[in-house]
Amino acid sequence: MEVPWRVVEPVDLEAALVAAKAGDASAMAPVFRAVHPGLLAYARRHVPDVAEDVVSETWLAATKGFTSFEGGIDAFRAWMYTIARRRIADHYRRAGRRPRLVGLDEAPNEPVDVGDRGFEQLSGDEAIEALLRHLPPEQAEVVLLRVVADLSVDQVAQVMDRSAGSVRVLQHRALRRLAKIFEPKSVTR
């Protein structure tokens, strides 16, 4: 399955990132195209009304710290999600309330109804929303960062400021919980 924000080959992204760090402003375009859609999807789950503003603030903060950034494209993506997560927290701090996950294209309190359709007939966003609404916030965050953002366990640990073991435990608990909820019910006679 091809992830939409990974359309550019990783080798091209690595080279583009190196060129951008060397001062080639046009080299940042493929990096932006590769990272931005995932960041926007991530922000829409947390702050749907201001997701684009939060992601813009994220890119602005990244430009201020870009000269001191070290690492490849995977480290850059993890760094960007870390900044985005902090901007989301800043938004809720300013608003005086705690963050919560919401659907990408839905009203915040409107759950996805799987109904008679199976998960295979849902869009990717609908399937993710249907799954995440059954999880506690920290477990949902881990699944979101692992699946939607396509980050490694170590990168998710960095973003969430947790240990890799803690992330693995949260992911394991989330998957066990989802397996229990969505396991086929057997009928015995």
C-alpha positions in Angstrom: 0.0 0.0 0.0 1.5 3.3 -1.0 1.2 6.1 1.5 0.1 9.3 -0.2 2.8 11.5 1.4 5.5 9.1 0.4 5.1 9.6 -3.4 8.6 11.0 -3.8 11.3 8.3 -3.5 13.1 8.4 -0.1 16.5 8.8 -1.9 15.2 11.9 -3.6 13.9 13.2 -0.3 17.2 12.6 1.4 19.0 14.5 -1.4 16.5 17.3 -1.3 16.8 17.7 2.4 20.6 17.9 2.2 20.3 20.5 -0.6 17.8 22.5 1.4 20.1 22.4 4.4 22.8 23.7 2.2 20.7 26.7 1.2 18.8 25.6 -1.9 15.3 26.9 -1.2 13.8 25.1 -4.2 15.0 21.8 -2.8 12.6 22.1 0.1 9.6 21.7 -2.3 9.6 17.9 -2.6 10.2 17.6 1.2 7.2 19.9 1.8 5.1 17.9 -0.6 6.1 14.6 1.1 5.6 15.8 4.7 2.8 18.3 4.6 -0.3 16.1 3.8 0.5 13.8 6.7 1.0 16.7 9.1 -2.3 18.2 7.9 -4.2 14.9 8.4 -2.6 14.6 11.9 -3.7 18.2 12.8 -7.2 17.7 11.5 -7.7 14.9 13.9 -6.8 17.1 16.8 -7.9 20.6 15.8 -10.2 20.4 12.8 -11.2 24.0 12.7 -7.7 25.4 12.8 -5.6 22.5 11.4 -4.2 24.5 8.5 -3.2 27.4 10.8 -1.5 24.9 13.2 0.4 23.3 10.4 1.4 26.7 9.0 2.7 27.5 12.5 4.5 24.2 12.5 6.3 25.0 9.2 7.1 28.5 10.5 8.7 27.1 13.7 10.6 24.5 11.6 12.1 27.3 9.4 13.4 29.0 12.5 15.2 25.8 13.7 16.1 24.3 10.4 19.7 25.4 10.4 20.4 23.5 13.6 18.4 20.4 12.5 20.5 17.3 12.0 19.4 14.0 10.5 17.7 12.5 7.5 14.2 12.6 6.1 12.8 10.2 8.7 14.3 12.3 11.6 12.9 15.4 9.9 9.4 13.9 9.7 9.6 12.9 13.4 10.8 16.4 14.2 7.9 18.0 12.3 5.3 15.9 14.1 6.9 16.8 17.4 6.6 20.5 16.5 3.0 20.0 15.3 2.1 18.2 18.5 3.5 21.1 20.5 1.5 23.6 18.4 -1.6 21.6 19.0 -1.0 21.7 22.7 -0.4 25.4 22.5 -3.7 25.9 20.7 -5.6 24.0 23.5 -3.6 25.8 26.2 -4.7 29.1 24.7 -8.3 27.8 24.3 -8.2 26.5 27.9 -9.3 23.0 27.1 -7.8 19.5 26.5 -7.3 18.1 23.0 -9.4 15.3 21.6 -9.3 13.4 18.4 -12.0 14.1 15.9 -12.8 12.8 12.4 -11.1 14.3 9.4 -14.2 15.3 7.4 -16.9 15.1 10.1 -18.3 17.1 12.8 -16.4 16.5 16.1 -19.2 14.6 17.8 -20.5 12.6 14.8 -19.1 9.0 15.0 -18.6 7.0 11.9 -21.3 4.4 11.5 -19.9 1.2 9.9 -23.4 -0.2 9.8 -23.8 -3.0 7.2 -20.7 -1.9 5.4 -17.5 -3.8 6.2 -14.3 -2.0 6.9 -13.1 -2.9 3.4 -15.9 -0.6 2.0 -14.9 2.4 4.1 -12.5 5.1 3.0 -9.2 5.2 4.8 -10.3 8.2 6.9 -13.6 6.5 7.9 -11.9 3.3 8.9 -9.3 5.1 11.0 -12.0 7.2 12.7 -14.1 4.1 13.4 -11.2 2.4 15.0 -9.8 5.4 17.0 -13.1 6.3 18.6 -12.9 3.0 20.5 -9.5 3.8 22.1 -8.4 6.0 25.0 -6.6 9.2 23.8 -3.0 8.0 24.4 -3.6 4.7 22.6 -5.4 6.5 19.7 -2.4 8.9 19.5 0.1 6.1 19.1 -2.0 4.4 16.5 -2.5 7.7 14.6 1.2 8.4 14.6 2.2 4.9 13.6 -0.5 4.4 10.9 -1.4 7.9 9.5 2.0 9.5 10.1 3.9 6.3 9.3 6.4 6.9 12.1 8.6 4.2 13.7 8.2 3.3 17.4 11.3 5.3 18.2 10.0 8.3 16.3 6.6 8.1 18.1 8.4 7.9 21.4 10.3 11.1 20.5 7.1 12.9 19.4 5.2 11.9 22.5 8.1 12.3 24.9 7.9 8.7 26.1 10.1 5.7 26.0 9.9 3.3 23.1 8.8 0.6 25.5 5.9 2.7 26.6 4.9 3.3 23.0 5.0 -0.4 22.3 2.8 -1.1 25.3 0.3 1.5 24.3 0.3 0.2 20.7 -0.1 -3.4 21.9 -3.0 -2.5 24.2 -4.7 -0.5 21.5 -4.4 -3.4 19.0 -5.7 -5.9 21.6 -8.6 -3.7 22.4 -9.5 -3.3 18.8 -9.1 -7.0 18.2 -11.6 -7.7 21.0 -14.1 -5.1 19.7 -13.9 -6.1 16.1 -13.3 -9.9 16.3 -15.9 -11.9 14.4 -18.6 -13.2 16.8 -18.9 -17.0 16.6 -22.3 -18.6 17.1 -22.4 -22.0 18.8 -25.4 -24.2 18.9 
